[in-house]
């Protein structure tokens, strides 16, 4: 399809506004179809949830500055991702009927994307992440649920469907999508600078280039109409652009969301782009007039939006600026690789590090080995029971606990290896449960210990020499203490149970809890689920935890969730492909997206997994550093999650990486100065 191109003040302008409307037939699943985009956007939560009827998915506007390589672009896919993130309540119907529980107006506060030309973005990225109101489609045992459609007279016969799909090609799989390393872009910062497109146009010669690009139109008249369009105009010494989302629900309300840009540098002045974002909204009488009919015609949708922008009240307005870099933006030269501090030939099944001591469960002959975290010299070595090997290890408060394959937990002093205590997790009365201890966790201070094997959990208070065992209805996948070290959370199929049985369990529906992380201030609990989502429970005041939001978009089970040292960030690891590792702010606000951390596809294992383990740097001064250990590539990647572009979602590439030998686990010491990696027959320590 041909492009319309222009040039202004060192910027190249590309606009495509003549692409075909995407196929909306439910029988078509080609990449340029509603069905393919609904899969990408995960639009399966509500019956009859759809996309705008006229969707120009290949239309776009792109402005690129040659000097810096900075690109400001607009596309329908990213706008729909922002719509899903916003999750705005649907307006009421004039008839009084209750609307569907999803925003049928497609209101989006998408401002466009700011990226660098060194990081072209693929058409399909499998990267649609957003939060939704916590909603369990199923609970309890597996069972059939009602269909997510509103078919009348039964389902369509399959013969016509087969004919339609015979020549269809599915959307690209993650390994077919070209990896695009992200380049951090300059931030948008609030400014008090005056903003007026009209003044810029009046003070300069008439535009020599104009383009209008439709992205979508949803015309449900006489009920409602919504559309998204972007426009650009440029002339000698300037360019202006604006993206407009217009919504009207006849007889009820109207809404206009504008994002407007100005680039009009004064001679010798700063090279900066100004951006104004406004949200206007009002009742029908404000838009149509006090005596207006329930349906009024102000012309085409562009003119209707122009009238609404003049009449509706401003709910929100912000003016921002971005100072353009003086040098071309490029993929920064990687930081020097992490240098090994020490390396020991020691095959490990599990490892933990605290207080200057690293303890590893060796995979040969069932040894437990403690080494000095600074020098790597062996401190002590202990033997487990006959035929047993270590399966889980944890250190806290000067004590180390090791769970083994025979269902026992061994406790030693971390510094000396003195004072062996051996406890049985499942107890003598438990029959038919899994023997192996899969999880051990210390409470704050290292006096309270929890260990899980199959459905059985043991909780021990060492100072009082008290033991308590409990057998749960389902397999336990995770145990975690709160920051006080008193309350224990147990993750199993269907939700999270508290050791204090008077506290109500946290339900997640018909899925297993694979990981639990409690924020450092005890205000939030993140739960990684087998069904490819993360549920975050938040505390209301000083009261109980309630289900707040679900993060969706992962392409596999979420195996790990981890808060950074102060709780500023939450990392979530699920699945493979580009959708494997997402970081979101600890203090989440509605409409705010996450940062997607990506690595080259050649570093995936045979199952497509990029990362197997994640760990935050345990130094509050470097809290933004996240380490991910790769799958088939056996690399350790370091991400600075504050260095990203401004796309939807934002993307972050590693600042450095180091080749490892078959690594499968990594963690930071609690001193924050050393990364300990195990795997490939070695135990190694690195510093960045």
Secondary structure, DSSP 8 states (H G I E B T S, - for coil): ---EEEEETTEEEEEE------B--TT--SSSBHHHHHHHTT--SSTT----SEE-TT-EEEEEETTT-EEEEEEHHHHHHHHHHH-------TT-----SS-TT-------EEEETTS---S--S---EEEE---S--SS------SS--SSS---HHHHHHHHTT------GGGS-----------EE------HHHHHHHS---SEEEEEEEEEEE-TTSEEEEEEEEEEEETTEEEEEEEEEEEETTTEEEEEEEEEEE---TTS--EEEEEEEEEEEEHHHHH-TT--SS---SSHHHHHHHHHHHSEEEEEEEEEEE--SS-----------EEEEEEE--EEEEEEETTEEEEEESSTTEEEEEETTT--EEEEEE-STT--EEEEEEETTEEEEEETTSEEEEEETTT----EEEESS-TT--SS--S--EEEE-TTS-EEEEEETTEEEEEETTTTEEEEEE-SS-EEEEEE-TTS--EEEEEEEEEEESSTTS--EEEEEEEEEEEEE-TTSSEEEEEETTSEEEEEEE-TTS-EEEEEEEE--SS-EEEEEE-TTSSEEEEEESSGGGSEEEEESS--TT---EEEE--GGG--TT--SEEEEEE-S-GGGTTEEEEEESTT-EEEEEETT---BSSSEEEE-SEEEE-SSEEEEEE-TTSS-EEEEETTEEEEEE-
